[in-house]
Amino acid sequence: MKGGLFARLALTNIRKNRKIYAPYIFACVGTVMMFYIIASLSYDPDVLNFYCGGSVSVILKLGSIVIGLFAVIFLFYTSSFLMKRRKTELGLYNVLGLGKRHIAGVLAWETIIVWAESTVLGLVSGLVFGKLAQVALLRMMGGGINYDFSISLKAIILTAALFAGIFGVIYVKSVIEIYRVNTIDLLYSSKKGEKKPRANYVLAVAGVASLAAGYYIALAVKNPLEAITFFFFAVILVIAGTYMCMISGSVALLSVLKKNNNYYYKTNHFISTSSMMFRMKKHGAGLASICILATMVLVMISSTACLYIGADKAIETNFPRDLEVTCRTFGSDGDTLHAVSEDIDRLIADALKDEQVKPAGEITYSLCDFYAKPEGTNFTCAAFNGNTDVTAVTVITADDYNRNFGKKALLDTDQVLVYGKGISYDKAVISFGEKKFKVAGNADDLVMCGEDAANMSDCLYIVTADEDVLLGIYHEMDKEAEITGFPRPGLAAYRAFDVTSGSGERILEPDRLHEIQDRIFTVKSDDYEGTYGKDSEHMGLDFSVRSRADSGDVYGLYGGLFFLGILLSILFMGAAVIIMYYKQVIEGYDDKDRFDIMQKVGMSRQEVKKTINSQVLTVFFIPLLGAGVHMAFAFPIIALMLRAFMISNTSLLMVITLISFAAFALFYVASYLITSRAYYKVVADR
Amino acid sequence: MTILEVSNVKKIYTTRFGGAKVQALSNVSFTVEEGEFVAIMGESGSGKTTLLNIIASLDKPTSGEVTLKGMTLSRIREKDIAAFRREHLGFVFQDFNLMDNFSVMDNIFLPLVLSGKKYPEMRERLKPIAEGLGISDIMKKYPYEISGGQKQRTAVARAVITNPELILADEPTGALDSKSADELLDIFRQINKSGQTILMVTHSNKAASKAGRVLFIKDGEVFHQLYRGTCTDEEMFSRISDTLTMVDAGIEAKRVREAENGGERQ
């Protein structure tokens, strides 16, 4: 009998508190939906069966963990808003004779209703939008569309259970809160005097230091692989710094301003300084949360979009042709290079004949390559370390350059052309040990080896007059490497070509390409190795065949990452809007009284409106500003990390970042304007 | 010299959707001389707060005029009205209306800062006022840290620091315990003695008994007024009580009369 009463009370409560309950339920539905979509996609057979589906599924599983954690924090946060607003009402129940046990009963019903409502609505919309998301994901991974509609029971159970758990914990927390305070406090809790904000200078300084350290890491790291590890440290430092700065730093700054009588007691500063102190004390944490969410959205969207959009271009440069064969020798000479070149041509011809395919669009050149550290105009031997201070240098001849790329470059023996990736060499001279050259210009239209294009180090191609000059550089660097103990330079034959069938059609199927690739490998090891490898023990050998068929993985993976980036961004932006909405409503209730008083002591309505408006505006645009600054400092380290994913196009990242920021700012302003209507409704309600 | 003149003020509220009209003030006229301490008495709903809001230029009368020191309020331009209020009027409210994000000192400074006064001058003005009101040692505190009596004295300090022509007090003792209320009324009498004109709205006989003159409002009209003359507070108190009884009886008598008349007509 009592249960029925509680349930009815609970229902009326939710209906009566629509204004603050609706966004909460909306937030719950949204989180449930997102979680279900990600979880179901990570189990989706269509995704799993795709050729890079395994790794995408792992990414999605990680994504669902992120969303799960986020759901816990976010729902806790929003439910605490609710509780704060409702304490008076619950206190009234207490006074009217409902015991705390009964209030706990009403709360239990409320929790169950909200849980059931959001789980059902969330799952239904998850099922609807899940299919849409699946189609989008498969498209982004470069696959086709499947029109089957599937329901993942596993994901449904997981979702329902997770959110039952979260709501359970939230319920326990509110009950503990109810039991801990007495009735009077409950009744008057929303009217309790606001405590004076105290400037915590220690925390403020710590916040600034933490931010500075985070920024420093982001700027100081030079190695793409280290960047990934350090990025996490930087993120943690910046998050901590943002919270500390927004909570304490702002209050500290304002109280310094307040101590200056000449500044403080001015009509324009007086009211804004002291009320900003109260606002920042109250909303510092919320604003920091909005700022962090905004930064996360920007980082995720710009980096994953850059990966996805850059993938096309990256595949094109990382795999200039369907197949690439490189045979690199160490400690060798010109004669060996010629022998290797002949062998490799024969070997490829034989393999292709066996497979009954023909080469097309061939690129063939001999090269000398080594890692070097540029010091002014001089390049000295170095080892690959992933850092950007070491450059991969490749030397080719003008003959090869002209033949392959349709050029007519004529060079003297002391002249070279240069072509850089990641760096642009703009000095007039260049030297390798004793060998000094004049830079005669840029080697336009040069196509690098795919390996170099995918290299996270900077790459520099040097076009020399002829093979003698090339060998001259080779021997010079070899000598230097032997003395200094760095890896020795390589002398290599490079062949790249597309594969066509007998009738001249391109062969695009990854599996077929892999077969041909394997054939070249097998032929090599069985019949050819001896001719140049066996008898010369001092001579090292490195034989590799790369196939564009491997690029599918990259595409699918980047598509999956971008997809996850979009999904998480939507979720985070939604969360930011909900937090903003609650902040606006709370500000509204606070400002309502201030409005009246200020008018009574002699400010006109317009003046009051102006001061309050400008404060609210400042408060709400701090997070956007903060996100912009964070993003600016994060830019170099993001660019560096992308290199580890074979994208070294910094200008693309720049454009995408700016577009993302502009779009996000637009979204932010729009949601500010929409939520501020809630604010004005509260304030004008007199 | 007449400082405030209220003549034939009428106020009718119309509900938003043009429905019922409520007459809050039907026809109020009176004057206040410089240096007077006037109390306006009336029950809830008698229209006394409406009257005060009109005098404070927070509300406009439907007809009639209010003149403060020769200036007709209805002729002041909308954008100047806030400055006018700030410079010529001081307010003391039942619920104090202190800003909780300002310290006591800053609350008192508020109107001066809004008028663009310099900090040294503000300090100069504050000192004697704060001492007179006995709040010098709570200047750095915040409103939630002090008692109701202290809050109201802070509000009085805020009202007098601009040297206004007229102080308007709306139920100033309403939220205070009797000791604090007595103290506040003593303060009012003190500042009145120093030449400050005060107009106080109240329904407390005790508060009204401290005034120099008491106006009684009933059903939107000035029904009666009492001058102190040479009376003591106690005598004044009993005269007020008598008057109130008379007012009630009078209304009762009127009602009976009307009922009889109505009966005759039928």
Interface residues (C-beta under 8 A of the other chain):
Chain A: G193 E194 K195 K196 N261 N262 Y265 K266 T267 F270 S274 S275 M277 F278 R594 D596 I597 M598 Q599 K600 V601 G602 M603 S604 Q606 E607
Chain B: L58 E78 K79 I81 A82 A83 R85 R86 E87 F91 F93 N97 L98 M99 D100 N101 F102 D106 F109 L110 P111 V113 L114 G116 K118 Y119 M122 Y142 P143 Y144 E145 R158
